[in-house]
């Protein structure tokens, strides 16, 4: 079942945004977590480069 955030990206001006899921290592435990954000399509590459 699709989440509402993803479904709302499919209409009109929402196409200029993307949901980015990035795997991040926790400094405390060393376990990996998933960080989800909705950002503008033009800034996806610079966000993932961090």
Buried (B, 14 or more C-beta within 10 A) or exposed (E): EEEEEEEEBEEEEEEEBBEBEEEEEEEEEEEEEEEEEEBEEEEBEEEEEE
